[in-house]
Amino acid sequence: MTKERVILGIDPGTIVMGYGILHVEDNKPRMGTMGVIQLNKYEDHYLRLKKIFERVLGLIDHYHP
């Protein structure tokens, strides 16, 4: 039995950012979760970057890709 790999895919954007978590074991991919981060409600670009950073860091902490 091989170790499961976790892959984090990011569709970058500063208005809408998409992400997906893929689990791969024995060369068989399985979709974990996916979602979007709506950033259009934040006018300040620096705040948008902060929100992207916080969310991506949260995904990394939770799924350990």
mmCIF file of the N, C-alpha and C atoms, coordinates in Angstrom:
data_MODEL
# 
_entry.id   MODEL 
# 
loop_
_atom_site.group_PDB 
_atom_site.id 
_atom_site.type_symbol 
_atom_site.label_atom_id 
_atom_site.label_alt_id 
_atom_site.label_comp_id 
_atom_site.label_asym_id 
_atom_site.label_entity_id 
_atom_site.label_seq_id 
_atom_site.pdbx_PDB_ins_code 
_atom_site.Cartn_x 
_atom_site.Cartn_y 
_atom_site.Cartn_z 
_atom_site.occupancy 
_atom_site.B_iso_or_equiv 
_atom_site.pdbx_formal_charge 
_atom_site.auth_seq_id 
_atom_site.auth_comp_id 
_atom_site.auth_asym_id 
_atom_site.auth_atom_id 
_atom_site.pdbx_PDB_model_num 
ATOM 1   N N  . MET A 1 1  ? 0.851   -1.180 0.000  1.00 0.00 ? 1  MET A N  1 
ATOM 2   C CA . MET A 1 1  ? 0.000   0.000  0.000  1.00 0.00 ? 1  MET A CA 1 
ATOM 3   C C  . MET A 1 1  ? 0.892   1.237  0.000  1.00 0.00 ? 1  MET A C  1 
ATOM 4   N N  . THR A 1 2  ? 0.598   2.157  -0.873 1.00 0.00 ? 2  THR A N  1 
ATOM 5   C CA . THR A 1 2  ? 1.397   3.369  -0.963 1.00 0.00 ? 2  THR A CA 1 
ATOM 6   C C  . THR A 1 2  ? 0.773   4.480  -0.138 1.00 0.00 ? 2  THR A C  1 
ATOM 7   N N  . LYS A 1 3  ? 1.598   5.449  0.174  1.00 0.00 ? 3  LYS A N  1 
ATOM 8   C CA . LYS A 1 3  ? 1.130   6.594  0.935  1.00 0.00 ? 3  LYS A CA 1 
ATOM 9   C C  . LYS A 1 3  ? 0.250   7.477  0.055  1.00 0.00 ? 3  LYS A C  1 
ATOM 10  N N  . GLU A 1 4  ? -0.808  7.989  0.633  1.00 0.00 ? 4  GLU A N  1 
ATOM 11  C CA . GLU A 1 4  ? -1.698  8.889  -0.097 1.00 0.00 ? 4  GLU A CA 1 
ATOM 12  C C  . GLU A 1 4  ? -1.021  10.248 -0.289 1.00 0.00 ? 4  GLU A C  1 
ATOM 13  N N  . ARG A 1 5  ? -1.134  10.783 -1.483 1.00 0.00 ? 5  ARG A N  1 
ATOM 14  C CA . ARG A 1 5  ? -0.658  12.133 -1.777 1.00 0.00 ? 5  ARG A CA 1 
ATOM 15  C C  . ARG A 1 5  ? -1.856  13.062 -1.847 1.00 0.00 ? 5  ARG A C  1 
ATOM 16  N N  . VAL A 1 6  ? -1.663  14.255 -1.371 1.00 0.00 ? 6  VAL A N  1 
ATOM 17  C CA . VAL A 1 6  ? -2.710  15.274 -1.415 1.00 0.00 ? 6  VAL A CA 1 
ATOM 18  C C  . VAL A 1 6  ? -2.186  16.435 -2.252 1.00 0.00 ? 6  VAL A C  1 
ATOM 19  N N  . ILE A 1 7  ? -2.966  16.819 -3.247 1.00 0.00 ? 7  ILE A N  1 
ATOM 20  C CA . ILE A 1 7  ? -2.573  17.886 -4.165 1.00 0.00 ? 7  ILE A CA 1 
ATOM 21  C C  . ILE A 1 7  ? -3.556  19.045 -4.015 1.00 0.00 ? 7  ILE A C  1 
ATOM 22  N N  . LEU A 1 8  ? -3.009  20.231 -3.859 1.00 0.00 ? 8  LEU A N  1 
ATOM 23  C CA . LEU A 1 8  ? -3.815  21.448 -3.800 1.00 0.00 ? 8  LEU A CA 1 
ATOM 24  C C  . LEU A 1 8  ? -3.659  22.178 -5.126 1.00 0.00 ? 8  LEU A C  1 
ATOM 25  N N  . GLY A 1 9  ? -4.762  22.340 -5.835 1.00 0.00 ? 9  GLY A N  1 
ATOM 26  C CA . GLY A 1 9  ? -4.759  23.095 -7.085 1.00 0.00 ? 9  GLY A CA 1 
ATOM 27  C C  . GLY A 1 9  ? -5.420  24.441 -6.864 1.00 0.00 ? 9  GLY A C  1 
ATOM 28  N N  . ILE A 1 10 ? -4.826  25.481 -7.419 1.00 0.00 ? 10 ILE A N  1 
ATOM 29  C CA . ILE A 1 10 ? -5.354  26.837 -7.242 1.00 0.00 ? 10 ILE A CA 1 
ATOM 30  C C  . ILE A 1 10 ? -5.563  27.483 -8.607 1.00 0.00 ? 10 ILE A C  1 
ATOM 31  N N  . ASP A 1 11 ? -6.753  28.032 -8.796 1.00 0.00 ? 11 ASP A N  1 
ATOM 32  C CA . ASP A 1 11 ? -7.060  28.853 -9.970 1.00 0.00 ? 11 ASP A CA 1 
ATOM 33  C C  . ASP A 1 11 ? -6.994  30.297 -9.486 1.00 0.00 ? 11 ASP A C  1 
ATOM 34  N N  . PRO A 1 12 ? -5.872  30.976 -9.724 1.00 0.00 ? 12 PRO A N  1 
ATOM 35  C CA . PRO A 1 12 ? -5.668  32.282 -9.103 1.00 0.00 ? 12 PRO A CA 1 
ATOM 36  C C  . PRO A 1 12 ? -6.552  33.373 -9.684 1.00 0.00 ? 12 PRO A C  1 
ATOM 37  N N  . GLY A 1 13 ? -6.866  34.293 -8.836 1.00 0.00 ? 13 GLY A N  1 
ATOM 38  C CA . GLY A 1 13 ? -7.623  35.467 -9.237 1.00 0.00 ? 13 GLY A CA 1 
ATOM 39  C C  . GLY A 1 13 ? -7.771  36.390 -8.049 1.00 0.00 ? 13 GLY A C  1 
ATOM 40  N N  . THR A 1 14 ? -7.904  37.683 -8.303 1.00 0.00 ? 14 THR A N  1 
ATOM 41  C CA . THR A 1 14 ? -8.079  38.615 -7.194 1.00 0.00 ? 14 THR A CA 1 
ATOM 42  C C  . THR A 1 14 ? -9.533  39.042 -7.017 1.00 0.00 ? 14 THR A C  1 
ATOM 43  N N  . ILE A 1 15 ? -10.408 38.547 -7.876 1.00 0.00 ? 15 ILE A N  1 
ATOM 44  C CA . ILE A 1 15 ? -11.841 38.781 -7.708 1.00 0.00 ? 15 ILE A CA 1 
ATOM 45  C C  . ILE A 1 15 ? -12.512 37.484 -7.258 1.00 0.00 ? 15 ILE A C  1 
ATOM 46  N N  . VAL A 1 16 ? -12.240 36.392 -7.950 1.00 0.00 ? 16 VAL A N  1 
ATOM 47  C CA . VAL A 1 16 ? -12.716 35.056 -7.578 1.00 0.00 ? 16 VAL A CA 1 
ATOM 48  C C  . VAL A 1 16 ? -11.530 34.109 -7.701 1.00 0.00 ? 16 VAL A C  1 
ATOM 49  N N  . MET A 1 17 ? -11.250 33.393 -6.626 1.00 0.00 ? 17 MET A N  1 
ATOM 50  C CA . MET A 1 17 ? -10.151 32.426 -6.635 1.00 0.00 ? 17 MET A CA 1 
ATOM 51  C C  . MET A 1 17 ? -10.729 31.038 -6.395 1.00 0.00 ? 17 MET A C  1 
ATOM 52  N N  . GLY A 1 18 ? -10.385 30.095 -7.244 1.00 0.00 ? 18 GLY A N  1 
ATOM 53  C CA . GLY A 1 18 ? -10.865 28.729 -7.085 1.00 0.00 ? 18 GLY A CA 1 
ATOM 54  C C  . GLY A 1 18 ? -9.779  27.825 -6.532 1.00 0.00 ? 18 GLY A C  1 
ATOM 55  N N  . TYR A 1 19 ? -10.215 26.748 -5.875 1.00 0.00 ? 19 TYR A N  1 
ATOM 56  C CA . TYR A 1 19 ? -9.259  25.772 -5.360 1.00 0.00 ? 19 TYR A CA 1 
ATOM 57  C C  . TYR A 1 19 ? -9.875  24.380 -5.408 1.00 0.00 ? 19 TYR A C  1 
ATOM 58  N N  . GLY A 1 20 ? -9.018  23.391 -5.424 1.00 0.00 ? 20 GLY A N  1 
ATOM 59  C CA . GLY A 1 20 ? -9.456  21.998 -5.396 1.00 0.00 ? 20 GLY A CA 1 
ATOM 60  C C  . GLY A 1 20 ? -8.438  21.149 -4.660 1.00 0.00 ? 20 GLY A C  1 
ATOM 61  N N  . ILE A 1 21 ? -8.920  20.173 -3.922 1.00 0.00 ? 21 ILE A N  1 
ATOM 62  C CA . ILE A 1 21 ? -8.067  19.223 -3.206 1.00 0.00 ? 21 ILE A CA 1 
ATOM 63  C C  . ILE A 1 21 ? -8.255  17.864 -3.861 1.00 0.00 ? 21 ILE A C  1 
ATOM 64  N N  . LEU A 1 22 ? -7.153  17.266 -4.263 1.00 0.00 ? 22 LEU A N  1 
ATOM 65  C CA . LEU A 1 22 ? -7.161  15.963 -4.924 1.00 0.00 ? 22 LEU A CA 1 
ATOM 66  C C  . LEU A 1 22 ? -6.352  14.983 -4.082 1.00 0.00 ? 22 LEU A C  1 
ATOM 67  N N  . HIS A 1 23 ? -6.919  13.813 -3.823 1.00 0.00 ? 23 HIS A N  1 
ATOM 68  C CA . HIS A 1 23 ? -6.226  12.746 -3.099 1.00 0.00 ? 23 HIS A CA 1 
ATOM 69  C C  . HIS A 1 23 ? -5.818  11.686 -4.119 1.00 0.00 ? 23 HIS A C  1 
ATOM 70  N N  . VAL A 1 24 ? -4.565  11.253 -4.067 1.00 0.00 ? 24 VAL A N  1 
ATOM 71  C CA . VAL A 1 24 ? -4.067  10.245 -5.001 1.00 0.00 ? 24 VAL A CA 1 
ATOM 72  C C  . VAL A 1 24 ? -3.453  9.107  -4.196 1.00 0.00 ? 24 VAL A C  1 
ATOM 73  N N  . GLU A 1 25 ? -3.975  7.903  -4.416 1.00 0.00 ? 25 GLU A N  1 
ATOM 74  C CA . GLU A 1 25 ? -3.431  6.708  -3.776 1.00 0.00 ? 25 GLU A CA 1 
ATOM 75  C C  . GLU A 1 25 ? -3.384  5.595  -4.815 1.00 0.00 ? 25 GLU A C  1 
ATOM 76  N N  . ASP A 1 26 ? -2.238  4.934  -4.926 1.00 0.00 ? 26 ASP A N  1 
ATOM 77  C CA . ASP A 1 26 ? -2.036  3.885  -5.940 1.00 0.00 ? 26 ASP A CA 1 
ATOM 78  C C  . ASP A 1 26 ? -2.347  4.406  -7.347 1.00 0.00 ? 26 ASP A C  1 
ATOM 79  N N  . ASN A 1 27 ? -1.936  5.617  -7.637 1.00 0.00 ? 27 ASN A N  1 
ATOM 80  C CA . ASN A 1 27 ? -2.169  6.274  -8.934 1.00 0.00 ? 27 ASN A CA 1 
ATOM 81  C C  . ASN A 1 27 ? -3.644  6.433  -9.280 1.00 0.00 ? 27 ASN A C  1 
ATOM 82  N N  . LYS A 1 28 ? -4.504  6.409  -8.267 1.00 0.00 ? 28 LYS A N  1 
ATOM 83  C CA . LYS A 1 28 ? -5.942  6.595  -8.480 1.00 0.00 ? 28 LYS A CA 1 
ATOM 84  C C  . LYS A 1 28 ? -6.359  7.915  -7.838 1.00 0.00 ? 28 LYS A C  1 
ATOM 85  N N  . PRO A 1 29 ? -6.681  8.916  -8.658 1.00 0.00 ? 29 PRO A N  1 
ATOM 86  C CA . PRO A 1 29 ? -7.092  10.203 -8.098 1.00 0.00 ? 29 PRO A CA 1 
ATOM 87  C C  . PRO A 1 29 ? -8.531  10.159 -7.591 1.00 0.00 ? 29 PRO A C  1 
ATOM 88  N N  . ARG A 1 30 ? -8.758  10.902 -6.519 1.00 0.00 ? 30 ARG A N  1 
ATOM 89  C CA . ARG A 1 30 ? -10.095 11.027 -5.936 1.00 0.00 ? 30 ARG A CA 1 
ATOM 90  C C  . ARG A 1 30 ? -10.281 12.489 -5.539 1.00 0.00 ? 30 ARG A C  1 
ATOM 91  N N  . MET A 1 31 ? -11.379 13.060 -5.962 1.00 0.00 ? 31 MET A N  1 
ATOM 92  C CA . MET A 1 31 ? -11.647 14.463 -5.645 1.00 0.00 ? 31 MET A CA 1 
ATOM 93  C C  . MET A 1 31 ? -11.981 14.593 -4.172 1.00 0.00 ? 31 MET A C  1 
ATOM 94  N N  . GLY A 1 32 ? -11.301 15.497 -3.503 1.00 0.00 ? 32 GLY A N  1 
ATOM 95  C CA . GLY A 1 32 ? -11.570 15.743 -2.092 1.00 0.00 ? 32 GLY A CA 1 
ATOM 96  C C  . GLY A 1 32 ? -12.632 16.810 -1.927 1.00 0.00 ? 32 GLY A C  1 
ATOM 97  N N  . THR A 1 33 ? -12.265 18.020 -2.198 1.00 0.00 ? 33 THR A N  1 
ATOM 98  C CA . THR A 1 33 ? -13.188 19.140 -2.095 1.00 0.00 ? 33 THR A CA 1 
ATOM 99  C C  . THR A 1 33 ? -12.767 20.215 -3.085 1.00 0.00 ? 33 THR A C  1 
ATOM 100 N N  . MET A 1 34 ? -13.663 21.126 -3.327 1.00 0.00 ? 34 MET A N  1 
ATOM 101 C CA . MET A 1 34 ? -13.343 22.260 -4.189 1.00 0.00 ? 34 MET A CA 1 
ATOM 102 C C  . MET A 1 34 ? -14.205 23.430 -3.760 1.00 0.00 ? 34 MET A C  1 
ATOM 103 N N  . GLY A 1 35 ? -13.770 24.600 -4.137 1.00 0.00 ? 35 GLY A N  1 
ATOM 104 C CA . GLY A 1 35 ? -14.537 25.772 -3.756 1.00 0.00 ? 35 GLY A CA 1 
ATOM 105 C C  . GLY A 1 35 ? -13.984 27.029 -4.382 1.00 0.00 ? 35 GLY A C  1 
ATOM 106 N N  . VAL A 1 36 ? -14.640 28.123 -4.073 1.00 0.00 ? 36 VAL A N  1 
ATOM 107 C CA . VAL A 1 36 ? -14.202 29.433 -4.547 1.00 0.00 ? 36 VAL A CA 1 
ATOM 108 C C  . VAL A 1 36 ? -14.163 30.393 -3.366 1.00 0.00 ? 36 VAL A C  1 
ATOM 109 N N  . ILE A 1 37 ? -13.326 31.379 -3.511 1.00 0.00 ? 37 ILE A N  1 
ATOM 110 C CA . ILE A 1 37 ? -13.249 32.457 -2.541 1.00 0.00 ? 37 ILE A CA 1 
ATOM 111 C C  . ILE A 1 37 ? -13.671 33.724 -3.272 1.00 0.00 ? 37 ILE A C  1 
ATOM 112 N N  . GLN A 1 38 ? -14.780 34.299 -2.838 1.00 0.00 ? 38 GLN A N  1 
ATOM 113 C CA . GLN A 1 38 ? -15.291 35.529 -3.452 1.00 0.00 ? 38 GLN A CA 1 
ATOM 114 C C  . GLN A 1 38 ? -14.586 36.721 -2.818 1.00 0.00 ? 38 GLN A C  1 
ATOM 115 N N  . LEU A 1 39 ? -13.853 37.457 -3.616 1.00 0.00 ? 39 LEU A N  1 
ATOM 116 C CA . LEU A 1 39 ? -13.075 38.579 -3.098 1.00 0.00 ? 39 LEU A CA 1 
ATOM 117 C C  . LEU A 1 39 ? -13.586 39.928 -3.586 1.00 0.00 ? 39 LEU A C  1 
ATOM 118 N N  . ASN A 1 40 ? -14.658 39.928 -4.372 1.00 0.00 ? 40 ASN A N  1 
ATOM 119 C CA . ASN A 1 40 ? -15.156 41.182 -4.944 1.00 0.00 ? 40 ASN A CA 1 
ATOM 120 C C  . ASN A 1 40 ? -15.746 42.120 -3.892 1.00 0.00 ? 40 ASN A C  1 
ATOM 121 N N  . LYS A 1 41 ? -16.047 41.619 -2.704 1.00 0.00 ? 41 LYS A N  1 
ATOM 122 C CA . LYS A 1 41 ? -16.600 42.485 -1.663 1.00 0.00 ? 41 LYS A CA 1 
ATOM 123 C C  . LYS A 1 41 ? -15.526 43.334 -0.979 1.00 0.00 ? 41 LYS A C  1 
ATOM 124 N N  . TYR A 1 42 ? -14.258 43.025 -1.256 1.00 0.00 ? 42 TYR A N  1 
ATOM 125 C CA . TYR A 1 42 ? -13.149 43.792 -0.688 1.00 0.00 ? 42 TYR A CA 1 
ATOM 126 C C  . TYR A 1 42 ? -12.595 44.733 -1.759 1.00 0.00 ? 42 TYR A C  1 
ATOM 127 N N  . GLU A 1 43 ? -12.627 46.017 -1.480 1.00 0.00 ? 43 GLU A N  1 
ATOM 128 C CA . GLU A 1 43 ? -12.137 46.997 -2.457 1.00 0.00 ? 43 GLU A CA 1 
ATOM 129 C C  . GLU A 1 43 ? -10.625 47.121 -2.424 1.00 0.00 ? 43 GLU A C  1 
ATOM 130 N N  . ASP A 1 44 ? -10.037 46.978 -1.254 1.00 0.00 ? 44 ASP A N  1 
ATOM 131 C CA . ASP A 1 44 ? -8.594  47.157 -1.094 1.00 0.00 ? 44 ASP A CA 1 
ATOM 132 C C  . ASP A 1 44 ? -7.844  45.916 -1.581 1.00 0.00 ? 44 ASP A C  1 
ATOM 133 N N  . HIS A 1 45 ? -6.931  46.102 -2.518 1.00 0.00 ? 45 HIS A N  1 
ATOM 134 C CA . HIS A 1 45 ? -6.178  44.975 -3.077 1.00 0.00 ? 45 HIS A CA 1 
ATOM 135 C C  . HIS A 1 45 ? -5.325  44.282 -2.020 1.00 0.00 ? 45 HIS A C  1 
ATOM 136 N N  . TYR A 1 46 ? -4.789  45.050 -1.083 1.00 0.00 ? 46 TYR A N  1 
ATOM 137 C CA . TYR A 1 46 ? -3.977  44.444 -0.028 1.00 0.00 ? 46 TYR A CA 1 
ATOM 138 C C  . TYR A 1 46 ? -4.825  43.554 0.877  1.00 0.00 ? 46 TYR A C  1 
ATOM 139 N N  . LEU A 1 47 ? -6.055  43.957 1.129  1.00 0.00 ? 47 LEU A N  1 
ATOM 140 C CA . LEU A 1 47 ? -6.960  43.132 1.926  1.00 0.00 ? 47 LEU A CA 1 
ATOM 141 C C  . LEU A 1 47 ? -7.317  41.857 1.166  1.00 0.00 ? 47 LEU A C  1 
ATOM 142 N N  . ARG A 1 48 ? -7.495  41.959 -0.140 1.00 0.00 ? 48 ARG A N  1 
ATOM 143 C CA . ARG A 1 48 ? -7.757  40.764 -0.952 1.00 0.00 ? 48 ARG A CA 1 
ATOM 144 C C  . ARG A 1 48 ? -6.597  39.785 -0.856 1.00 0.00 ? 48 ARG A C  1 
ATOM 145 N N  . LEU A 1 49 ? -5.370  40.295 -0.991 1.00 0.00 ? 49 LEU A N  1 
ATOM 146 C CA . LEU A 1 49 ? -4.192  39.423 -0.882 1.00 0.00 ? 49 LEU A CA 1 
ATOM 147 C C  . LEU A 1 49 ? -4.098  38.791 0.499  1.00 0.00 ? 49 LEU A C  1 
ATOM 148 N N  . LYS A 1 50 ? -4.451  39.549 1.532  1.00 0.00 ? 50 LYS A N  1 
ATOM 149 C CA . LYS A 1 50 ? -4.446  39.006 2.895  1.00 0.00 ? 50 LYS A CA 1 
ATOM 150 C C  . LYS A 1 50 ? -5.456  37.867 3.020  1.00 0.00 ? 50 LYS A C  1 
ATOM 151 N N  . LYS A 1 51 ? -6.652  38.055 2.470  1.00 0.00 ? 51 LYS A N  1 
ATOM 152 C CA . LYS A 1 51 ? -7.688  37.015 2.525  1.00 0.00 ? 51 LYS A CA 1 
ATOM 153 C C  . LYS A 1 51 ? -7.255  35.772 1.750  1.00 0.00 ? 51 LYS A C  1 
ATOM 154 N N  . ILE A 1 52 ? -6.619  35.965 0.580  1.00 0.00 ? 52 ILE A N  1 
ATOM 155 C CA . ILE A 1 52 ? -6.103  34.826 -0.189 1.00 0.00 ? 52 ILE A CA 1 
ATOM 156 C C  . ILE A 1 52 ? -5.071  34.079 0.635  1.00 0.00 ? 52 ILE A C  1 
ATOM 157 N N  . PHE A 1 53 ? -4.139  34.807 1.231  1.00 0.00 ? 53 PHE A N  1 
ATOM 158 C CA . PHE A 1 53 ? -3.098  34.196 2.056  1.00 0.00 ? 53 PHE A CA 1 
ATOM 159 C C  . PHE A 1 53 ? -3.705  33.397 3.201  1.00 0.00 ? 53 PHE A C  1 
ATOM 160 N N  . GLU A 1 54 ? -4.662  33.994 3.916  1.00 0.00 ? 54 GLU A N  1 
ATOM 161 C CA . GLU A 1 54 ? -5.276  33.326 5.068  1.00 0.00 ? 54 GLU A CA 1 
ATOM 162 C C  . GLU A 1 54 ? -6.009  32.054 4.651  1.00 0.00 ? 54 GLU A C  1 
ATOM 163 N N  . ARG A 1 55 ? -6.736  32.114 3.547  1.00 0.00 ? 55 ARG A N  1 
ATOM 164 C CA . ARG A 1 55 ? -7.511  30.948 3.117  1.00 0.00 ? 55 ARG A CA 1 
ATOM 165 C C  . ARG A 1 55 ? -6.611  29.828 2.620  1.00 0.00 ? 55 ARG A C  1 
ATOM 166 N N  . VAL A 1 56 ? -5.592  30.173 1.834  1.00 0.00 ? 56 VAL A N  1 
ATOM 167 C CA . VAL A 1 56 ? -4.665  29.157 1.331  1.00 0.00 ? 56 VAL A CA 1 
ATOM 168 C C  . VAL A 1 56 ? -3.900  28.534 2.494  1.00 0.00 ? 56 VAL A C  1 
ATOM 169 N N  . LEU A 1 57 ? -3.472  29.349 3.450  1.00 0.00 ? 57 LEU A N  1 
ATOM 170 C CA . LEU A 1 57 ? -2.789  28.816 4.627  1.00 0.00 ? 57 LEU A CA 1 
ATOM 171 C C  . LEU A 1 57 ? -3.705  27.871 5.402  1.00 0.00 ? 57 LEU A C  1 
ATOM 172 N N  . GLY A 1 58 ? -4.984  28.232 5.513  1.00 0.00 ? 58 GLY A N  1 
ATOM 173 C CA . GLY A 1 58 ? -5.955  27.362 6.177  1.00 0.00 ? 58 GLY A CA 1 
ATOM 174 C C  . GLY A 1 58 ? -6.135  26.034 5.451  1.00 0.00 ? 58 GLY A C  1 
ATOM 175 N N  . LEU A 1 59 ? -6.177  26.072 4.125  1.00 0.00 ? 59 LEU A N  1 
ATOM 176 C CA . LEU A 1 59 ? -6.287  24.838 3.339  1.00 0.00 ? 59 LEU A CA 1 
ATOM 177 C C  . LEU A 1 59 ? -5.054  23.960 3.536  1.00 0.00 ? 59 LEU A C  1 
ATOM 178 N N  . ILE A 1 60 ? -3.880  24.579 3.548  1.00 0.00 ? 60 ILE A N  1 
ATOM 179 C CA . ILE A 1 60 ? -2.641  23.823 3.751  1.00 0.00 ? 60 ILE A CA 1 
ATOM 180 C C  . ILE A 1 60 ? -2.618  23.202 5.144  1.00 0.00 ? 60 ILE A C  1 
ATOM 181 N N  . ASP A 1 61 ? -3.005  23.964 6.155  1.00 0.00 ? 61 ASP A N  1 
ATOM 182 C CA . ASP A 1 61 ? -3.027  23.440 7.527  1.00 0.00 ? 61 ASP A CA 1 
ATOM 183 C C  . ASP A 1 61 ? -4.019  22.291 7.682  1.00 0.00 ? 61 ASP A C  1 
ATOM 184 N N  . HIS A 1 62 ? -5.140  22.371 6.976  1.00 0.00 ? 62 HIS A N  1 
ATOM 185 C CA . HIS A 1 62 ? -6.181  21.351 7.127  1.00 0.00 ? 62 HIS A CA 1 
ATOM 186 C C  . HIS A 1 62 ? -5.890  20.077 6.334  1.00 0.00 ? 62 HIS A C  1 
ATOM 187 N N  . TYR A 1 63 ? -5.427  20.220 5.096  1.00 0.00 ? 63 TYR A N  1 
ATOM 188 C CA . TYR A 1 63 ? -5.268  19.060 4.205  1.00 0.00 ? 63 TYR A CA 1 
ATOM 189 C C  . TYR A 1 63 ? -3.832  18.556 4.066  1.00 0.00 ? 63 TYR A C  1 
ATOM 190 N N  . HIS A 1 64 ? -2.859  19.340 4.454  1.00 0.00 ? 64 HIS A N  1 
ATOM 191 C CA . HIS A 1 64 ? -1.436  18.953 4.378  1.00 0.00 ? 64 HIS A CA 1 
ATOM 192 C C  . HIS A 1 64 ? -1.021  18.463 2.992  1.00 0.00 ? 64 HIS A C  1 
ATOM 193 N N  . PRO A 1 65 ? -1.197  19.301 1.961  1.00 0.00 ? 65 PRO A N  1 
ATOM 194 C CA . PRO A 1 65 ? -0.788  18.870 0.614  1.00 0.00 ? 65 PRO A CA 1 
ATOM 195 C C  . PRO A 1 65 ? 0.729   18.813 0.479  1.00 0.00 ? 65 PRO A C  1 
# 
